[in-house]
Amino acid sequence: MAIAPSASYSLTARLEIKNRPGMLGRVTSVIGSAGGDIGAVDIVEMTRDRVVRDMTINARDSEHGQEIVNRIRGIGGVRIVSVADRTFLMHAGGKIEVRNKVPIRSRDDLSMAYTPGVARVCLAIKEDRERTFALTIKQNAVAVVTDGSAVLGLGDIGPEAALPVMEGKAMLFKEFAGVDAFPICLATKDPDKIVETVKLIAPPFGGINLEDISAPRCFEVEERLRKELEIPVFHDDQHGTAVVVLAALLNALRIVKKDPRKIKVVVSGVGAAGTATVKILLATGVRHIIGVDEHGTLFRGREVGMDFMKRWVAGATNPRNVRGRLSDAIAGADVFIGLSVPGVLTVRDVKSMARRPIVFAMANPVPEIRPEVAVRHVTVMATGRSDYPNQINNVLCFPGFFRGLLDCRARVVNDEMKIAAARAIAACVERNELSAEYIIPSVFNKKVAPAVAQAVAGAALETGVARRRRRLEIPALF
């Protein structure tokens, strides 16, 4: 599948070009013929003999970027002064920082913020630990915790290499919901050590966001922390994905006019995200679900490739105990949800589905089936990519979700909150906007995070897991 040039492989090339008519055209022609996408072109310096220009060029990948640079080198009258990778420049020195909320400009300020005045606040918290929420950063702080074992599509790359992703996650928390998130990258994959470490660092935080921990260890870590901490624990790879998938599915089912309780759903990929998706679908009344992994369908009695969570899925789904491959499971299905690997779904599989099928192919960067191939045979198509309609992206969930958790000072995360969040996301697509190519709001839709926050806080209050008992007016975030 051809990948279009994108800003993630964006270069700024500083070129010294002979000041002659037609030279800029030669340069742009060469870049275009090499498949580069030209953005800004800025003059840095001009003399009678030469022009120095900065040219921004999007490439498909690193190798393609190098190919474009090599092609430019071959142009007579052009000298490459420098080439900068814009993505690496954005990460230089890290992407986040800590800033003071109140200034320290005088002795009075210092005596209140630090010694001796701070001692009074410390003693007040000692008398009542709940005051930590009101008097410290805890009311707005989330730890983003990883061991670097399942990072994006990169796999087990370790805690240091995972840090840029965790910084990015912290940026999204702040940008979309005003939440202060701190990246915590642990140099261990031992579940006991992860649990113990998170418990030890928990006091300053109002919530824990587990991130990029491989299955099945992620299930054990989350479950133990949920039981042993008094603040909410949320594994975004599981529940963030499941919430946004449910939101998209609710709107897709409105398009095809099908009842969630009567549909057949096939979930390809039964790892962290797939398992959580199965759970949230069951919680909303979907009963006919079949999970499929690299060994085929999950059914009661299967022994190959099973762990404790897959055994649970096998027992809770596949009511007819279908055995076989994906093609055996997909026949007559109303919905395909792909959280697996590229290319596993064929056109023949799609044609065997029920009338007006829904296909969510979310493997990244290459989906389970190419939208260009599937679109003629499906009614609603969604992917995890930003360059196709209906991008299913976790950023629609986690910032607003934690905003709601923090605002009501929730103790735990429950199914009612997750379903409420999904319904809130779905509702951000107005009735007159809903179409087969617009079932899920944009990640830049400013209504989403406040709507999710309000829904989560409301569900927490209704289910009795909020420390604040009165219904809160969620403040405007934008």
C-alpha positions as CSV (number, residue, x, y, z in Angstrom):
1,M,0.0,0.0,0.0
2,A,1.5,3.3,-1.1
3,I,2.0,5.8,1.8
4,A,1.4,9.5,1.1
5,P,4.1,12.0,2.1
6,S,3.4,13.4,5.6
7,A,4.7,15.9,8.1
8,S,6.0,13.1,10.2
9,Y,8.8,12.7,7.6
10,S,9.2,16.4,7.0
11,L,12.6,18.1,6.0
12,T,13.7,21.7,5.8
13,A,16.4,21.9,3.2
14,R,18.5,25.1,3.1
15,L,19.5,25.5,-0.6
16,E,21.9,27.9,-2.2
17,I,20.6,28.4,-5.7
18,K,22.2,30.4,-8.6
19,N,20.2,33.5,-9.2
20,R,19.1,32.7,-12.7
21,P,15.6,32.6,-14.3
22,G,14.1,29.1,-14.0
23,M,16.3,27.7,-11.3
24,L,13.6,27.5,-8.6
25,G,11.4,25.7,-11.2
26,R,14.1,23.1,-11.8
27,V,14.4,22.5,-8.1
28,T,10.7,22.1,-7.5
29,S,10.4,19.9,-10.6
30,V,13.0,17.5,-9.3
31,I,11.4,17.3,-5.8
32,G,8.0,16.7,-7.4
33,S,9.3,14.0,-9.7
34,A,10.9,12.3,-6.7
35,G,7.5,12.1,-5.0
36,G,8.2,14.9,-2.5
37,D,5.4,17.2,-1.3
38,I,6.7,20.8,-1.1
39,G,5.4,23.1,1.7
40,A,6.8,26.5,2.6
41,V,9.5,28.1,0.4
42,D,11.2,31.0,2.2
43,I,14.0,33.4,1.1
44,V,16.8,33.6,3.6
45,E,19.2,35.7,1.7
46,M,19.5,37.1,-1.8
47,T,22.4,38.6,-3.8
48,R,23.0,39.3,-7.4
49,D,24.6,35.8,-7.9
50,R,22.7,33.5,-5.6
51,V,19.5,33.0,-3.6
52,V,19.4,31.1,-0.3
53,R,16.0,29.4,0.3
54,D,14.6,27.2,3.0
55,M,12.3,24.6,1.5
56,T,10.0,22.4,3.6
57,I,9.5,19.0,2.0
58,N,7.3,16.1,3.1
59,A,8.5,12.6,2.4
60,R,7.0,9.1,2.8
61,D,9.7,7.8,5.1
62,S,13.3,8.3,6.0
63,E,14.7,6.5,2.9
64,H,12.4,8.6,0.7
65,G,13.6,11.8,2.3
66,Q,17.2,10.8,1.6
67,E,16.3,10.0,-2.0
68,I,14.9,13.5,-2.4
69,V,18.0,15.1,-1.0
70,N,20.2,13.0,-3.3
71,R,18.2,14.1,-6.3
72,I,18.6,17.8,-5.3
73,R,22.3,17.3,-5.0
74,G,22.4,16.3,-8.7
75,I,21.0,19.7,-9.8
76,G,23.7,22.0,-11.3
77,G,23.8,25.4,-9.8
78,V,22.3,24.2,-6.5
79,R,24.3,23.6,-3.2
80,I,22.7,22.0,-0.1
81,V,23.7,24.1,2.9
82,S,21.9,22.0,5.5
83,V,19.1,19.5,5.9
84,A,17.1,19.4,9.1
85,D,14.5,16.8,10.1
86,R,11.6,18.8,11.5
87,T,10.3,15.9,13.6
88,F,13.6,15.6,15.4
89,L,13.8,19.4,15.8
90,M,10.4,19.3,17.6
91,H,11.8,16.8,20.0
92,A,15.1,18.6,20.7
93,G,15.4,19.1,24.5
94,G,12.1,17.3,25.1
95,K,8.6,18.5,24.4
96,I,7.3,19.3,27.9
97,E,8.4,21.4,30.9
98,V,7.3,22.4,34.4
99,R,6.2,26.0,35.0
100,N,5.2,27.8,38.2
101,K,1.5,28.7,38.6
102,V,2.2,31.5,41.0
103,P,5.1,34.0,40.9
104,I,7.8,34.4,43.6
105,R,8.7,38.1,43.5
106,S,9.2,39.0,47.1
107,R,10.1,37.7,50.6
108,D,6.3,37.4,51.3
109,D,5.8,35.2,48.3
110,L,8.7,33.0,49.3
111,S,7.5,32.7,52.9
112,M,4.1,31.5,51.8
113,A,5.2,29.2,48.9
114,Y,8.0,27.7,50.9
115,T,9.3,28.0,54.4
116,P,7.9,28.8,56.9
117,G,4.3,29.2,55.5
118,V,4.3,25.8,53.7
119,A,4.6,24.0,57.0
120,R,1.0,25.0,57.9
121,V,-0.3,23.5,54.7
122,C,1.7,20.3,55.4
123,L,0.2,19.9,58.8
124,A,-3.3,20.5,57.5
125,I,-2.8,17.6,55.0
126,K,-1.3,15.4,57.8
127,E,-4.6,15.9,59.7
128,D,-6.7,15.1,56.7
129,R,-5.1,13.4,53.6
130,E,-8.1,14.3,51.4
131,R,-6.9,17.9,51.6
132,T,-4.1,16.9,49.2
133,F,-6.6,17.2,46.4
134,A,-7.4,20.8,47.2
135,L,-3.9,22.0,48.3
136,T,-1.5,20.3,45.9
137,I,-1.0,19.4,42.3
138,K,-2.7,16.0,43.0
139,Q,-6.1,17.5,41.9
140,N,-4.8,17.9,38.3
141,A,-1.9,15.4,38.0
142,V,-1.7,12.1,36.1
143,A,1.2,9.7,35.9
144,V,1.7,8.2,32.4
145,V,3.4,4.9,33.2
146,T,5.1,2.5,30.8
147,D,7.7,-0.2,30.7
148,G,8.4,0.4,27.0
149,S,7.3,-3.1,26.0
150,A,4.6,-2.4,23.5
151,V,5.1,1.1,22.1
152,L,2.9,2.1,19.2
153,G,3.8,-0.2,16.3
154,L,7.4,-0.4,17.5
155,G,7.1,-3.2,20.1
156,D,9.5,-3.7,22.9
157,I,11.9,-0.8,22.6
158,G,12.6,-0.1,26.3
159,P,11.9,2.8,28.7
160,E,14.3,5.3,27.3
161,A,13.1,4.9,23.7
162,A,9.5,5.1,24.9
163,L,10.0,8.5,26.6
164,P,9.2,10.6,23.4
165,V,5.9,8.9,23.1
166,M,5.1,9.5,26.8
167,E,6.0,13.1,26.4
168,G,3.7,13.3,23.5
169,K,0.9,11.8,25.6
170,A,1.5,14.4,28.3
171,M,1.3,17.1,25.6
172,L,-2.1,15.8,24.5
173,F,-3.4,15.7,28.1
174,K,-2.4,19.4,28.6
175,E,-3.5,20.6,25.2
176,F,-7.0,19.0,25.1
177,A,-8.0,18.9,28.8
178,G,-5.6,21.1,30.8
179,V,-4.3,18.0,32.7
180,D,-0.7,18.0,34.0
181,A,0.7,14.6,33.0
182,F,4.1,13.3,33.9
183,P,5.9,10.6,31.9
184,I,7.1,7.7,34.1
185,C,9.2,5.1,32.2
186,L,10.2,2.1,34.3
187,A,13.3,0.0,33.8
188,T,11.5,-3.3,34.5
189,K,9.0,-5.6,32.9
190,D,8.4,-7.5,36.1
191,P,4.7,-7.0,37.0
192,D,5.4,-7.2,40.7
193,K,8.0,-4.4,40.4
194,I,5.7,-2.3,38.2
195,V,2.9,-2.6,40.7
196,E,5.1,-1.8,43.7
197,T,6.7,1.2,42.0
198,V,3.4,2.7,40.9
199,K,2.1,2.3,44.4
200,L,5.2,4.0,45.9
201,I,4.9,7.0,43.6
202,A,1.1,7.3,43.7
203,P,0.6,10.0,46.4
204,P,1.2,13.1,44.2
205,F,-1.2,11.8,41.5
206,G,-4.9,11.9,41.1
207,G,-4.9,9.2,38.5
208,I,-2.7,6.6,36.8
209,N,-2.6,6.2,33.0
210,L,-0.9,2.9,32.0
211,E,0.5,3.0,28.6
212,D,2.2,0.6,26.1
213,I,2.6,-2.4,28.4
214,S,2.4,-5.6,26.5
215,A,-0.4,-8.2,26.9
216,P,-1.1,-10.2,28.9
217,R,1.0,-8.5,31.7
218,C,-1.0,-5.3,31.2
219,F,-4.2,-7.0,32.4
220,E,-2.5,-8.2,35.6
221,V,-0.8,-4.9,36.3
222,E,-4.0,-2.9,35.9
223,E,-6.2,-5.3,37.9
224,R,-3.8,-5.3,40.8
225,L,-3.4,-1.5,40.9
226,R,-7.1,-1.1,40.7
227,K,-7.5,-3.1,43.9
228,E,-4.5,-1.6,45.7
229,L,-4.8,2.1,44.9
230,E,-7.4,4.7,46.0
231,I,-7.1,6.6,42.7
232,P,-8.4,5.6,39.3
233,V,-6.2,3.4,37.0
234,F,-6.8,3.4,33.3
235,H,-4.9,1.5,30.7
236,D,-5.4,3.6,27.6
237,D,-4.4,1.0,25.1
238,Q,-7.3,-1.1,26.3
239,H,-10.0,1.2,27.4
240,G,-9.3,4.3,25.4
241,T,-9.4,2.3,22.2
242,A,-12.6,0.5,23.3
243,V,-14.4,3.7,24.2
244,V,-13.6,5.3,20.8
245,V,-14.5,2.1,18.9
246,L,-17.8,2.0,20.7
247,A,-18.5,5.7,20.0
248,A,-17.8,5.1,16.3
249,L,-19.9,1.9,16.2
250,L,-22.9,3.6,17.8
251,N,-23.0,6.1,15.1
252,A,-22.2,3.6,12.3
253,L,-25.2,1.5,13.5
254,R,-27.4,4.6,13.2
255,I,-26.3,4.8,9.6
256,V,-27.1,1.2,8.7
257,K,-30.1,1.1,11.0
258,K,-29.1,-2.0,13.0
259,D,-29.8,-2.9,16.7
260,P,-26.6,-3.5,18.7
261,R,-28.3,-6.4,20.5
262,K,-28.9,-8.2,17.2
263,I,-25.6,-7.8,15.3
264,K,-22.8,-10.2,14.8
265,V,-19.3,-8.7,15.4
266,V,-15.9,-10.2,14.5
267,V,-12.9,-8.8,16.4
268,S,-9.6,-9.5,14.7
269,G,-6.7,-9.2,17.3
270,V,-7.4,-10.2,20.9
271,G,-4.7,-8.4,22.7
272,A,-5.1,-5.5,25.1
273,A,-7.3,-3.4,22.8
274,G,-9.2,-6.3,21.3
275,T,-10.1,-7.8,24.7
276,A,-11.2,-4.4,26.1
277,T,-13.4,-3.8,23.0
278,V,-15.0,-7.2,23.5
279,K,-15.7,-6.3,27.1
280,I,-17.3,-2.9,26.3
281,L,-19.4,-4.4,23.5
282,L,-20.7,-7.1,25.9
283,A,-21.5,-4.4,28.5
284,T,-23.6,-2.5,25.9
285,G,-25.7,-5.5,25.0
286,V,-23.9,-7.0,22.0
287,R,-24.1,-10.8,22.4
288,H,-22.8,-12.4,19.2
289,I,-19.1,-11.7,19.1
290,I,-16.3,-13.9,17.7
291,G,-12.6,-13.1,18.5
292,V,-9.9,-14.2,16.1
293,D,-6.1,-14.2,16.5
294,E,-3.2,-15.6,14.5
295,H,-4.3,-19.2,15.4
296,G,-7.9,-18.7,14.3
297,T,-11.2,-18.2,16.2
298,L,-11.3,-18.3,20.0
299,F,-13.6,-21.0,21.1
300,R,-14.3,-23.0,24.3
301,G,-11.8,-25.8,24.6
302,R,-9.1,-24.3,22.4
303,E,-5.6,-25.0,23.7
304,V,-3.2,-23.4,21.2
305,G,-1.9,-19.9,21.9
306,M,-4.1,-19.3,24.9
307,D,-3.5,-17.2,28.0
308,F,-5.8,-16.5,30.9
309,M,-7.4,-13.5,29.2
310,K,-8.0,-15.3,25.9
311,R,-9.6,-18.2,27.8
312,W,-12.0,-15.6,29.3
313,V,-12.8,-14.2,25.9
314,A,-13.4,-17.7,24.5
315,G,-15.8,-18.4,27.4
316,A,-17.7,-15.1,27.1
317,T,-18.1,-15.0,23.3
318,N,-18.6,-17.2,20.2
319,P,-22.0,-18.6,21.4
320,R,-22.0,-21.1,18.5
321,N,-18.4,-22.2,19.2
322,V,-17.3,-21.5,15.6
323,R,-13.9,-23.0,14.8
324,G,-11.7,-22.1,11.9
325,R,-10.0,-19.0,10.4
326,L,-11.1,-15.4,10.0
327,S,-12.9,-16.3,6.8
328,D,-15.1,-18.8,8.7
329,A,-16.0,-16.3,11.4
330,I,-16.7,-13.3,9.1
331,A,-19.5,-15.0,7.1
332,G,-22.7,-13.2,7.9
333,A,-21.1,-10.7,10.2
334,D,-22.5,-7.2,10.5
335,V,-19.3,-5.6,11.9
336,F,-15.6,-6.3,11.5
337,I,-13.3,-4.6,14.1
338,G,-9.6,-5.0,13.2
339,L,-7.0,-4.5,15.9
340,S,-4.4,-6.8,14.4
341,V,-2.1,-6.8,11.4
342,P,-2.1,-5.6,7.8
343,G,-3.9,-7.4,5.0
344,V,-5.7,-10.1,6.9
345,L,-9.2,-9.2,5.6
346,T,-9.9,-9.9,1.9
347,V,-12.5,-8.6,-0.5
348,R,-14.0,-12.1,-0.5
349,D,-14.3,-11.9,3.3
350,V,-16.1,-8.6,3.1
351,K,-18.5,-9.8,0.4
352,S,-19.5,-12.7,2.7
353,M,-20.6,-10.3,5.4
354,A,-24.2,-9.3,6.1
355,R,-26.0,-6.6,4.2
356,R,-24.7,-3.0,4.8
357,P,-21.6,-4.1,6.6
358,I,-19.4,-2.0,8.9
359,V,-15.6,-2.4,8.7
360,F,-13.2,-0.8,11.2
361,A,-9.7,-1.7,10.0
362,M,-7.4,-0.1,12.5
363,A,-4.0,-1.7,12.1
364,N,-1.4,1.1,11.7
365,P,0.1,2.3,9.4
366,V,-1.3,-0.4,7.0
367,P,-4.9,-1.5,7.8
368,E,-6.3,-5.0,7.7
369,I,-7.9,-4.1,4.3
370,R,-7.2,-1.1,2.1
371,P,-10.1,1.4,2.2
372,E,-9.7,1.9,-1.6
373,V,-10.4,-1.8,-2.0
374,A,-13.1,-2.3,0.6
375,V,-15.1,0.9,0.1
376,R,-17.2,-0.5,-2.8
377,H,-18.4,-3.4,-0.7
378,V,-19.0,-1.8,2.7
379,T,-21.5,0.9,4.0
380,V,-19.2,2.4,6.7
381,M,-15.4,2.2,6.7
382,A,-13.1,3.5,9.4
383,T,-9.4,3.2,10.1
384,G,-6.8,4.4,12.6
385,R,-5.2,6.7,10.0
386,S,-5.6,10.5,9.7
387,D,-5.5,10.5,5.9
388,Y,-8.8,8.6,5.5
389,P,-12.3,9.5,6.8
390,N,-13.4,8.2,10.2
391,Q,-10.1,8.1,12.1
392,I,-10.6,6.1,15.3
393,N,-8.1,7.8,17.7
394,N,-7.7,7.4,21.4
395,V,-7.1,11.2,21.8
396,L,-10.8,11.6,21.6
397,C,-11.1,9.7,24.9
398,F,-8.3,9.9,27.4
399,P,-7.8,13.7,27.9
400,G,-11.5,14.3,28.7
401,F,-11.8,11.0,30.5
402,F,-9.1,12.0,33.0
403,R,-10.5,15.5,33.2
404,G,-13.7,14.0,34.5
405,L,-12.0,11.6,36.8
406,L,-10.0,14.4,38.4
407,D,-12.9,16.9,38.6
408,C,-15.0,14.5,40.6
409,R,-12.0,12.9,42.4
410,A,-13.0,9.4,41.4
411,R,-11.6,6.4,43.2
412,V,-11.9,3.9,40.4
413,V,-12.8,3.5,36.7
414,N,-16.0,1.5,35.9
415,D,-17.9,0.3,32.8
416,E,-20.6,3.0,33.4
417,M,-18.0,5.7,32.9
418,K,-16.5,4.2,29.8
419,I,-20.0,3.7,28.2
420,A,-20.9,7.3,29.1
421,A,-17.7,8.6,27.5
422,A,-18.4,6.6,24.3
423,R,-22.0,8.0,24.1
424,A,-20.6,11.5,24.7
425,I,-18.1,11.2,21.9
426,A,-20.8,9.8,19.6
427,A,-23.1,12.7,20.4
428,C,-20.5,15.3,19.4
429,V,-21.5,14.4,15.8
430,E,-24.7,16.2,15.3
431,R,-27.6,14.5,13.6
432,N,-27.4,16.7,10.5
433,E,-23.6,16.0,10.3
434,L,-23.8,12.2,10.5
435,S,-22.9,10.3,7.4
436,A,-21.0,7.2,6.3
437,E,-17.8,9.3,6.1
438,Y,-18.4,11.2,9.3
439,I,-19.3,8.9,12.2
440,I,-16.6,10.1,14.7
441,P,-15.6,13.7,15.5
442,S,-12.3,15.2,14.6
443,V,-9.6,15.0,17.3
444,F,-9.5,18.8,17.1
445,N,-13.2,19.2,17.9
446,K,-13.2,21.4,21.0
447,K,-16.6,20.0,22.2
448,V,-15.2,16.5,22.7
449,A,-13.1,16.8,25.9
450,P,-15.6,18.8,27.9
451,A,-18.4,16.5,26.9
452,V,-16.4,13.4,27.8
453,A,-15.4,15.0,31.1
454,Q,-18.9,15.8,32.1
455,A,-20.2,12.4,31.1
456,V,-17.5,10.6,33.1
457,A,-18.0,12.8,36.2
458,G,-21.7,12.3,36.0
459,A,-21.3,8.5,35.8
460,A,-18.9,8.5,38.7
461,L,-21.3,10.4,40.8
462,E,-24.3,8.2,39.9
463,T,-22.3,5.0,40.6
464,G,-21.0,6.3,44.0
465,V,-17.3,6.2,43.2
466,A,-16.7,10.0,43.3
467,R,-15.3,11.7,46.4
468,R,-17.2,14.9,45.5
469,R,-20.9,14.0,46.1
470,R,-22.5,17.0,44.5
471,R,-22.9,17.2,40.8
472,L,-20.2,19.4,39.4
473,E,-20.4,22.0,36.7
474,I,-17.4,21.0,34.6
475,P,-15.5,24.2,33.7
476,A,-15.1,25.2,30.1
477,L,-11.7,24.0,28.9
478,F,-11.3,26.1,25.8
